[in-house]
Amino acid sequence: MLTRIQERLTHDPDEERAVAADELRRLARSRVARLVADGPPAPRVSQESSDSGRPDSPSVAV
């Protein structure tokens, strides 16, 4: 791993952008594939927070 990091330090900015973009595409593809295979995540259940009494709090009941 250290060797790969040292190698990337020698990249010029355009080459590093291309490498980083490829890695991000690979990560996004794997995450989408996992979501499709597993189905949608279960909805989150929000818990009352200590800010729930404030009118600008996102957890105020409507």
GIWO-V257883 format. One record per residue. N is the residue number from 1. RES is the residue in one letter. SS is DSSP state (A for helix, B for strand, O for the rest). PSI is psi in radians with two decimals (999 if undefined). OMEGA is omega in whole degrees, 0 to 359 (* if undefined). Layout:
((N;RES;SS;PSI;OMEGA) (N;RES;SS;PSI;OMEGA))
//
This chain:
((1;M;O;-0.75;179) (2;L;A;-0.66;179) (3;T;A;-0.72;180) (4;R;A;-0.68;178) (5;I;A;-0.78;179) (6;Q;A;-0.66;178) (7;E;A;-0.74;182) (8;R;A;-0.47;178) (9;L;A;-0.36;180) (10;T;O;-0.15;181) (11;H;O;2.52;170) (12;D;O;2.84;186) (13;P;A;-0.72;180) (14;D;A;-0.72;179) (15;E;A;-0.73;180) (16;E;A;-0.68;177) (17;R;A;-0.72;179) (18;A;A;-0.76;179) (19;V;A;-0.79;180) (20;A;A;-0.72;179) (21;A;A;-0.72;177) (22;D;A;-0.73;179) (23;E;A;-0.73;179) (24;L;A;-0.69;176) (25;R;A;-0.75;179) (26;R;A;-0.77;178) (27;L;A;-0.78;180) (28;A;A;-0.76;179) (29;R;A;-0.76;182) (30;S;A;-0.63;178) (31;R;A;-0.73;178) (32;V;A;-0.76;179) (33;A;A;-0.72;179) (34;R;A;-0.73;179) (35;L;A;-0.72;180) (36;V;A;-0.73;181) (37;A;A;-0.68;184) (38;D;A;-0.29;185) (39;G;O;3.08;182) (40;P;O;2.62;179) (41;P;O;2.71;177) (42;A;O;2.53;179) (43;P;O;2.55;178) (44;R;O;2.49;176) (45;V;O;2.05;181) (46;S;O;2.57;178) (47;Q;O;2.61;178) (48;E;O;2.35;176) (49;S;O;2.96;180) (50;S;O;-0.27;179) (51;D;O;0.05;188) (52;S;O;-0.28;179) (53;G;O;-0.21;181) (54;R;O;2.37;181) (55;P;O;-0.41;180) (56;D;O;0.07;181) (57;S;O;2.36;179) (58;P;O;-0.21;182) (59;S;O;0.20;178) (60;V;O;2.31;179) (61;A;O;2.44;181) (62;V;O;999;*))
//
